[in-house]
């Protein structure tokens, strides 16, 4: 595996979860 593929896989998987959690958490707190 090239370093680029390793970097993309490590930054692609957690990024999606972190972005969804960051968008869902702050939107539900001030909305309440």
Secondary structure, DSSP 4 states (H G I P E B T S, - for coil): --HHHHHHHHHHHHHHHHHHHHHHHHHHHHH-
